Structure formats: C-alpha cells, structure tokens
Amino acid sequence: IILIVALFLVLPCAAETSISLKTGWNFVSTPKILATGYNTGAIFGNVNMGGHSAFMWDGSQTPPRWVTVLATTPIQPLYGIWVYSVSDTEVPLNFDTTNPMFIPSPRSLPEGWSTIGFTGLYQTSARNTYLAVQPDWVTSMGFNAVTQSYEPAIFNGDPSESTVLYPTRGY
C-alpha cells in the first residue's frame, strides 16, 4: 500500500508552526516537509524527556520493531512518533519553503500495523485523510496526550470515518 496523504486547500500556509507536547506521552507527526537543518530528531533536543527516548514504529523490518529516534534520525511527514515530555512544551517546526506545494514523497506501508501522520495544516476527516489508501485501510486510532489514553478506533466504511484528524498528531 502506498500512502499519499495530501490535502490541497486554498488557504495560506504558515511558514512556521509547532508541535504542542503535553506532559506525558505524545503521539505526533510533522504535517509538512521540514527545512534542511531542522528535519532530524534534533528538533526534540530541547524537550525534557525524563530519561525516555522518542520512538517510531518500523513495520518494514523483519520482524517489525520500535526504532529509537536519535538526533540524526530523519523526521518526515507521514510518520508517527512517540515522544515523552516532562512538561507542556512547544517544538518549533520550520517548513521547507523551496517546495511550494509542500508535498512529501509517497510512503509505502507494509502489511500490518503502521504509525502515520497526514500532510496538512488543517484538520480533516479520516475519510478524506485516507482516500489514497482506499479501500485497503482497516482501522485507525489516535492518542489523547491530555488524558494519556487512546482515542476511539476509526473503521473504514463505518460512520466513524467522519472523525476529525489533526495536523501534528500521529495515528
């Protein structure tokens, strides 16, 4: 399955935004391609992780596994990242403005579980977000950093497809 999640909205695009981390675990993603020099795990360098590491799921490995996000790890749209924060923190994002459409490369999804984000600066429904992988996606679920709990599952072909997904969150 190839995941290409691009939202073409005719709205102004902010040149800089941030990921809002809450105290505890956060499941995040970047909504656009990040600028060179601001596109690695170093963007989390000022986050007090309380001795925890940030993690990404790599379902393409055999067997699939969690991968530690290092300061040199590329951070790209369409990937979900788990980050622990000791306190509420803002992680600034600097987008690559040399790509006027801000369109990332497609991502191949292996069979099984994957962690993803979507490319957009504005919230949209799961139905719209997952159009590129229709009819192959089955279930999606977010994580509520405030309550430190998973959100209700979203199912393909179900009324839950109208659930709103948010930029900078992982699913």
Disulfide bonds with the S-S distance in Angstrom:
none
